[in-house]
């Protein structure tokens, strides 16, 4: 299947792509702010590793929010 150009996508597909990108940005921002506000003792694993994991979209930020925080 060949890649489609943006101009070749339907309006519905464009809305879907932009919506998912917005959700991804919000989740990443929430995770980054949460990590910034916690101490090392409140985080499972090294903080620097979680910061790098945030670049693995969307699994890094979601993984942090589920597994990275101590309750």
HELIX and SHEET records of a PDB file:
HELIX    1   1 UNK A    6  UNK A    8  5                                   3    
HELIX    2   2 UNK A   11  UNK A   36  1                                  26    
HELIX    3   3 UNK A   40  UNK A   42  5                                   3    
HELIX    4   4 UNK A   47  UNK A   53  1                                   7    
HELIX    5   5 UNK A   59  UNK A   63  1                                   5    
HELIX    6   6 UNK A   64  UNK A   68  3                                   5    
END                                                                             
